[in-house]
Amino acid sequence: MCAGAIVQARILRIAVGCMNPKAGCAGSVLDMLHVPGFNHQAEVAEGVLEQECSKLMSDFFQNLRERKKK
């Protein structure tokens, strides 16, 4: 959904902190931002603050799993 919104909004550049290897259309599973048939392609900077973003995501989902156990 995010990649589709980026294309529709004609956003020129985005920064991606960490990729999701299980889902995602901004270059991880699919790459909607560089499909030649689309009328817009965005410039993507990958790995921006990657370690910090990965830790943030890991901590968030671990906390979510722990809350579901209660």
PEMOKA-V67954 format. One line per field, one symbol per residue. ss: DSSP state (a for helix, b for strand, c for the rest). burial: 1 if it has 9 or more other C-alpha atoms within 8 Angstrom, else 0. Layout:
ss=???
burial=???
This chain:
ss=caaaaaaaacccbbbbcccccccccbccccbaaaccccccccbbbbcccaaaaaaaaaaaaaaaaaaaac
burial=0010011001100111111000011111101110000000110010110100110000000000000000
